[in-house]
Amino acid sequence: MSRLFLALYQSIAAHARQDLNVVVISATTTPVCARLLADLGVLFVGVYCPLKTIMARRNAQPDSMYVKGDGILTLV
C-alpha cells in the first residue's frame, strides 16, 4: 500500500475517532484499510459498474469538477 493511501485511511480513522460521521468515496479498499478502520463500526458499501458508465455520468454533469473524456488513458 502506498504511503498516500495509508495516510488517507489513517486520516479517516482519526476523524471517526473524534465522533465525526465520515463518508468516503474511494475506488480502492484494501485489507490494510479494513484493519485500520475495524474498531470504528465501519460499513463498506461496494458499487460496481463499468468505467464507461461512470465516465458518461461524470461527463453529463455540466458543473462537474472532473476533466471530460472517456477515462481511458493510452500510454505511448
C-alpha positions, 0 to 999 in steps of 0.5 A: 500500500502506498504511503498516500493511501495509508495516510488517507485511511489513517486520516479517516480513522482519526476523524471517526475517532473524534465522533465525526460521521465520515463518508468516503468515496474511494475506488480502492479498499484494501485489507490494510484499510479494513484493519485500520478502520475495524474498531470504528463500526465501519460499513463498506458499501461496494458499487460496481459498474463499468468505467464507461458508465461512470465516465458518461455520468461524470461527463453529463454533469455540466458543473462537474469538477472532473476533466471530460473524456472517456477515462481511458488513458493510452500510454505511448 
